[in-house]
Structures are given as structure tokens and as C-alpha cells.
Amino acid sequence: MNDHMGDGAQVATGTSTGAVAETAGNGGDGTAAIPELVIISGMSGAGRSTAAKCLEDLGWFVVDNLPPALIPTMVDLGARSQGNVAKIAVVVDVRGRRFFDNLRESLADLDAKNVTRRIVFLEASDDALVRRFESVRRPHPLQGDGRIVDGIAAERDLLRELRGDADLVIDTSALNVHELRAKLDAQFAGEEEPELRATVMSFGYKYGLPVDADLVVDCRFLPNPHWVPGLRPYTGLNEEVAQYVFNQPGAKEFLDRYAELLQLIAAGYRREGKRYVTVAVGCTGGKHRSVAMSEKLAARLAAEGVETVVVHRDMGRE
């Protein structure tokens, strides 16, 4: 797989532990402090092992391939560690027959105990997953006597509900291991957890919708700078291009209205405990209009106290 996601068909059976955070201890009333929990799941071959190693390096206690039914037990053990295990990350997959029944029961148990938990879901396209499995010459865990694509389809169907419940979805189709680690570092390396983190991603419709987008914005109603010879070589990061975009009828009004809508959505996400949101802003090629709009939209979110990262997915592909 060269430098791309490396957990394709590798079956991890051990327990991996990293440096342990020292900040947590017993609760102020003498009760045990409940560890923070991250559940890492997603498609086989999409980078679960890489994500686990990244969190381990950030000081999380990592348990690989833990049966979902044992997650509450793991949290209880962490709570008894006198603060030595303040952050736990568990990697789960769908090989257990009662995977979702057990996972639902475990999540309900954690909610009843007021455990702070997040679900990170690793996603990738079918083409990317097939290439990764073929590169290591090993079968997909669910393909049985069929083809790799059959196993991928079966797993995607089984994971559909969990993907919908995930707090953070990362598409690793075009990422190498270093880029995935950078994304996870940006989400988990901070000492203090912000209320809400946002990724504003520009993209080109001709390259396909980002699969990890929570919200999609379409800027193709604005005139395209591509057809202005003096602007075509530049991107939406160029001041002249940005001025051209926002001087068009409806551009500033669209930015104002959508920024207001995002404030409403962000407030709802906070009430529901959702900590991550990806806003995808698209135009035809992902070079001019979407880039300029993403930059302005990200600045508005940051001004409202939302920690914001800007990613220009398709800029430079032409």
C-alpha cells in the first residue's frame, strides 16, 4: 500500500497501550473519575489501525479489537485506575455476529453513566479499499467465498447506522498515513476540548461530492471566474478572484444568510453534544468560487467562536 492506509486486511488481536494522561484523578467528591472515551470504527482498510496509533501517541490508552459488549467494563476499569487512565480509545469492527446489538447496549450503558464518548468513523471509496486489499494480497474479512467488493459491500451495509451516528467521519480515499495523522492531531491534540470544531472544505463537483460532508453548499449559481482570461490561472485565494466572486449579485447576501444558518445549526449541534461538523462548499472545479466562499465562511465561523480548519480538496488538480 506504499504510504497509504495500512490496516487493510491485517487482523489485530492484541492490546496496545500508550502513554497515560496524568491530568485526571479522583473526582472532587471522592468518586472515581470517569475516563473520556473514543470509539474508532469504520471500513476495513480505511485506516483504523493508523488512527489508533495516532491516539496512542497523543497519550490515549488504546485497546484494539475490543468486543463492543466489553466497552463499559473497560471504562469501569479506567475509572478505578486513580486517574492513570484518563482517556480510552477502543477499536471495534463488525466481525462479531451480534456486533450492533452489543454496541447499542454498550452505548446505552455509557450514556446512563454520563460517559463522555465520541465515535470516529473511517471511510474510503470502494476503489481505494480494493486497491489496498489487493496490494497486501489478503481477503476482506467479510468476503467469504466471494470477491473483495462483495465483502466491502456487506461491511458498508452493516456499518451504515454507525456511520450515521458518528461524531467525526474521515474519508481516507486520497490520504496517506501522514495526512490522516495530521487530521486526527488537529482534532485530538489540543489540551482543552472546544465546544465545536468545524472543517470548511472547498471541492469541485466534477470530482465528486466529499463523502464525509455533513452539510453541502453549492456556489455554481455565481458566474465562474474560469471564463475570465485574466483570472483563470489564479485561485479563490487570490484577492482579485475573491473580489470578482463577491462583487457578483447575490454573493454577499448568500454568505450572510448561510453564515446565519450555520449559527443556528451550530447551536443545535452543541445542544446535541455533536463536536465536529464538515461543511463542503462546491463549485464546478473547486478552484475559484468555492475556495473564495470557503475562506469567508470559515472566517465567519471563527468569529463566532467555532474552531475552524479550511481544506481546499481539489485546488491544484487542474
Secondary structure as UniProt FT lines:
FT   TURN            2..3
FT   TURN            28..29
FT   STRAND          36..42
FT   TURN            44..45
FT   HELIX           48..57
FT   TURN            58..59
FT   STRAND          61..63
FT   HELIX           68..70
FT   HELIX           71..79
FT   TURN            82..83
FT   STRAND          87..91
FT   TURN            97..98
FT   HELIX           99..112
FT   TURN            113..114
FT   STRAND          117..123
FT   HELIX           126..136
FT   TURN            141..142
FT   TURN            144..145
FT   HELIX           148..165
FT   STRAND          168..171
FT   TURN            173..174
FT   HELIX           177..188
FT   STRAND          197..204
FT   HELIX           205..207
FT   TURN            211..212
FT   STRAND          215..218
FT   TURN            220..221
FT   HELIX           225..227
FT   TURN            229..233
FT   TURN            236..237
FT   HELIX           239..246
FT   TURN            249..250
FT   HELIX           251..271
FT   TURN            272..273
FT   STRAND          276..283
FT   HELIX           289..303
FT   TURN            304..305
FT   STRAND          307..312
FT   TURN            315..316
//
